[in-house]
Amino acid sequence: MRWLAFMLAATLSWSVWALDLQQAKQQGLIGEQQNGLVGAVQSNAQVNAIVNDINRKRLENYQDIARRTGTSLTVVQSRAGQLNIERTPNGQYVQLADGSWRRK
């Protein structure tokens, strides 16, 4: 499990698209979900485009991690979701198990 956590930490780096993602999070438009993906707290075309792009990239990373570690995609996503929510700064949104959004 430590290997999985290390692999997640290494691949969850914020690249070129991070500025847009971080701005959207700071504005309360996008939040972290328990499945390791991001979701639209307040949906519009630009927010949806960011969400779709980020989630596509994250899923590619998660699938790669699952293949390399022999772990299921579900387990990788669940662990990534936990890590992402833990790392979410106060004031930004996280999605609860019931699907509702709350500020951390």
C-alpha positions as CSV (number, residue, x, y, z in Angstrom):
1,M,0.0,0.0,0.0
2,R,2.9,2.3,0.6
3,W,4.0,1.8,-3.0
4,L,0.5,2.8,-4.2
5,A,0.6,5.9,-2.1
6,F,4.0,6.9,-3.4
7,M,2.9,6.3,-7.0
8,L,-0.2,8.4,-6.5
9,A,1.8,11.2,-4.9
10,A,4.3,11.1,-7.8
11,T,1.6,11.2,-10.5
12,L,-0.8,13.7,-9.0
13,S,1.5,16.6,-9.8
14,W,-0.1,19.8,-11.0
15,S,0.9,20.5,-14.6
16,V,0.1,23.3,-17.1
17,W,-3.7,23.0,-16.5
18,A,-3.3,23.4,-12.7
19,L,-3.6,27.1,-12.8
20,D,-7.1,26.9,-14.3
21,L,-8.0,24.1,-11.9
22,Q,-6.7,26.0,-8.9
23,Q,-8.5,29.2,-9.9
24,A,-11.8,27.3,-10.4
25,K,-11.4,25.6,-7.0
26,Q,-10.6,28.9,-5.3
27,Q,-13.7,30.4,-6.8
28,G,-15.8,27.5,-5.5
29,L,-16.6,26.2,-9.0
30,I,-14.9,22.8,-8.8
31,G,-14.3,20.4,-5.9
32,E,-12.7,17.1,-5.1
33,Q,-14.7,13.9,-5.1
34,Q,-14.2,10.7,-3.1
35,N,-13.5,8.8,-6.3
36,G,-10.4,10.7,-7.1
37,L,-12.0,12.9,-9.8
38,V,-13.1,16.5,-9.7
39,G,-16.7,17.6,-10.0
40,A,-18.5,20.8,-10.9
41,V,-19.9,22.5,-7.8
42,Q,-21.3,25.3,-10.1
43,S,-21.6,24.1,-13.6
44,N,-21.1,26.1,-16.8
45,A,-19.4,25.3,-20.2
46,Q,-15.9,26.4,-19.1
47,V,-16.1,24.6,-15.7
48,N,-17.3,21.4,-17.5
49,A,-14.5,21.6,-20.0
50,I,-11.9,21.9,-17.1
51,V,-13.6,19.0,-15.2
52,N,-13.6,16.8,-18.3
53,D,-10.0,17.5,-19.1
54,I,-8.7,17.0,-15.5
55,N,-10.8,13.8,-15.1
56,R,-9.5,12.4,-18.4
57,K,-5.9,13.0,-17.3
58,R,-6.5,11.6,-13.8
59,L,-8.1,8.5,-15.1
60,E,-5.2,7.9,-17.5
61,N,-2.8,8.2,-14.5
62,Y,-5.0,6.0,-12.3
63,Q,-5.2,3.3,-14.9
64,D,-1.5,3.4,-15.4
65,I,-0.9,3.1,-11.6
66,A,-3.4,0.2,-11.4
67,R,-1.6,-1.7,-14.2
68,R,1.9,-1.1,-12.7
69,T,0.9,-2.0,-9.1
70,G,-1.5,-4.8,-9.9
71,T,-4.3,-3.0,-8.1
72,S,-7.8,-2.4,-9.2
73,L,-8.8,0.9,-10.7
74,T,-11.4,1.3,-8.0
75,V,-8.9,1.0,-5.2
76,V,-6.5,3.4,-6.9
77,Q,-9.3,6.0,-7.4
78,S,-10.5,5.6,-3.8
79,R,-7.0,6.1,-2.4
80,A,-6.4,9.1,-4.7
81,G,-9.8,10.6,-3.6
82,Q,-8.8,10.3,0.1
83,L,-5.4,11.9,-0.6
84,N,-6.9,14.7,-2.7
85,I,-9.5,15.5,-0.1
86,E,-6.9,15.5,2.6
87,R,-4.8,17.9,0.6
88,T,-7.7,20.2,-0.2
89,P,-7.2,23.6,1.5
90,N,-9.8,24.9,3.9
91,G,-12.4,27.0,2.1
92,Q,-12.5,24.8,-1.0
93,Y,-15.2,22.2,-1.8
94,V,-15.2,18.5,-1.2
95,Q,-18.0,16.1,-2.1
96,L,-19.5,14.1,0.8
97,A,-20.6,10.4,0.5
98,D,-24.2,11.5,-0.1
99,G,-23.2,13.6,-3.2
100,S,-23.6,17.0,-1.5
101,W,-20.8,19.6,-1.6
102,R,-19.4,21.3,1.5
103,R,-16.5,23.7,2.1
104,K,-13.7,22.1,3.9
